[in-house]
Amino acid sequence: MIKNIFLDVGYTLVCPKGYSWWFPVNFFELCEKETFERVEKTEEYKKRFQKGYQYLDDNHLLSDENDEYRVFLEFYKMILLPFPELRFDVEKLKVAVKSWVFDYNRAYLYADVIEILEKWKGEGYKLGIISDNFPSLINSLKHLGIHDFFDVIVKSCDYGVWKPHEKMYLAAIEPLNAIGEESVFVDDSTTALEGAERFGIKPVLINRDGKINTAKYPEFKNLKEVDLYISTI
């Protein structure tokens, strides 16, 4: 019998309002979209983005939103300042980073989320989040009105590691005294699900846009389908 339901956030519960998860909603008020899209396709940008991503990876142990602001300012400097056609300077980057960190109205809830979370909570399931994310996630969840549904929220920045590192799953199951076979984890990443599976947690792939092509795990288009599946196991 399933007693615990763990969920990813991005593309499981929410999707970004902006261009991507990496930029604020108002990003194209700060630079021209067509120019950025041309830059983004270049090998130089791709190389610098990978270097910036490595910087975020190496500096992922973050205590609060001020830490998040600091590392994202460096990240933006690395990936945006080298391209003069984008017309960014440090002060303009600070505006972008402030928006990215402190604008909690940056994601859309999928239409089924509130209904299903209320149903699961009413049925007595323990609910948790396991997310590769940053300190501002907490205020974003509060803004969306779903923070209080969860008994445990695990953010990768609290541990300085990303899924599928074992710390992420242990941090979720230990506070709930959860047993793996009594738990499911819903994520859009097969790599993250593989990490959960190592702890005996039942993996469930959510594939909302139909772009994931795998037959490795039970796969569903939305949380209503996930709910029906959970009722059978």
N, C-alpha and C positions, 0 to 999 in steps of 0.2 A: 504493500500500500504506500502511495506517495504521500509524504507529509511536508516536504520542503520543495519550494520552487524558486530556483535561482535564475536571474535574467540578466542578460547584457542590456546596454542602454541604446547605443547608436544602431539604427536600422532594426531594432527590436521593439523599443518603446517610442523612440523619437527619430526624426530626420531633420537635417539642418535647414534653417530658413535661408541662410546665405549661400554663397557660391560653393563652399565646401566646409568641412569641419575646421579647416586650418585658418579661415579668415572670417572677420566679423560680418554681420549682416550689412553694414554700411560700407563695405570695402570699396565698392565701385562708386561711392561718392568721393573717395580719396584718390582713385586712379581710374583711368579710362579702361573700360572692360575690353574693348577690342585690342588695345595695346597689350594689356596683361595676357590675354589669351594667346597672342603671338609670341610673347616672351616665354610663356609657360611651355610652349612646344619645343623650345630650343634645347639643344644638348647642354648648353652652359647652365640654363636654369635647372634642368634635371640634376645635373652634377651638384649644383649649389644646394638644391633642396635636399638631396641625400646627405650632404654634409651637415645641413641644418637639422635634419631628422636625427642624425647621429648625435648631435649636440643635445637635443632634447632627451634622447635615450640615455646619454651619459650624465644628465643632470635632472633625473626624473624623481628624485626623492624630494618632495616639496611639502612644506608644512602649512602654507596658507596661500591666499590669493596674491599677496605681495610677492611671494616666491614665484608664482605662476607668471605674474607680470614681468618679473625680472628675466626669466628664461625665454619668454616669448618675445621680449624686446630684442634679445640677442638673436633669436631665431629669425625674426623679421629683418634685422640688419644683414644677416648672412644671405638671405634669399632674395631680398628686394633692393637693397641699396646698390648692388653692383650694376643695376640696369637704369641708367639715367633717363631713359625714355618713359619710365614709370613715374618720374618726378616726385620721388619720395626723398625726404630728408629725415633726420632723427626726430624732429618735433612732430612731423606728420606721422611717423611710425608710432610715436607714443600715443597719438590719438587712436590709431588702429588697434594697438594692443590694449589700451584702456577699454575700448569697446568690446574687444574679444573676451576679456576677462570679466568685466563688470556688467555687461549687458546680458542679463539672464533670460531675456526674451529672444533667444537665438535658435530655438528648435520648435518644431511642430510635434505634438503628440499624435500618434496614429489613432484613428477614430475608435478602435476597439479597446484601447488601453484602460481607460477608467472603468468601463463596464466589467472587464475581465478581472482587473485587480480587486474591485469591490466584491465580485463573486468569489474569488479565491479567498479573500480575507474573511468573508462571511462563512465560508465552509471550513475555516480553521486552519488553512495552510499557513506555514511560516514562509515568508517571502524575503528574498534577498537579491541584491544587485552585486554582480561581479563585472567590473568595467575597467577597461584601459582608459583612464581619464585623469582629470586635473582637479585641484581644490574647488574650483568654481562649480563643479558638478552639483554640490549640495544645494547651493542657492538656486541653481537652475531647476533642480527637482522641486524645490519649494515653490518657485515661481509657477511651475507647471501644475502644482497641486497634487503631486503624487509622492512626495517625500515620506509622508507618515504611513504609507502602506507597508513600508519595508522594515523588517526586524533587524536587518544587517545590511550595510552598504560598504562594499569593498572597492576602493579606488586604487589603481596601480600606483599613483603618486605617493601613497602612504607607505609603500614598501620599496619603491625605486625599481620595480620590475614590472613586466607586462605578462599577460597571458601568453603562453600556457605555463608560466612558472608556478610551481606548487604552492608558493606562499599565498597566491591569490585565492586558491580554492580552500586551503586550510583556514585562512582568515574568515571565510564565509561559513564553513561547516562547524568550526570549533565553538563559536558563541552560541550556536543553536543546538549543540550536541547532536548534530545531524549525522545520520547513517547514510552512506552513499546510496545503497539500494532503495532507500526511502526518499531519494532526492532526484530532481531533474534539473538540467541546466539548458536554458534556451538562448541560443546565440546564432548569429549569421556567419560565424567563422568556424570552419571545420578544425582549424588548428586549436582554437580555444576549446572546442568540444572534446578534442583528443585529450587535452589536459584534464578536463573534468572526468573523462572516462577512466583515467588512471586511478581516480579515487572511488571508482564504482558508481559514480553519479551517472544517471541515464542521460545521454546526450540527445538534444532535440534541435534540429536545424530549422531556423525561420528564414524563409526565402521570399520576402515580401514583393520584390520586383521581378522574381523569376530569373535572375541573372546567374545564380549559383548553379553549377552543373555537377552534381555528385549524387551517388546512390548509397553513400556510406552510412548515413543516419536517417532516421525518420524525419521527413521534411514537410513543412506546412507553410501556407501563405500568410497566415495571420494568427492572432492569439486565440480566436474562437476555435480554430481547428486544433491548436495546441491543447486547449481545454478539453475538447472531446477526446483527444488521444490520452491525456492524463487520466481521464475517467475510466480508461480500459486497462490500465497497467497497475 
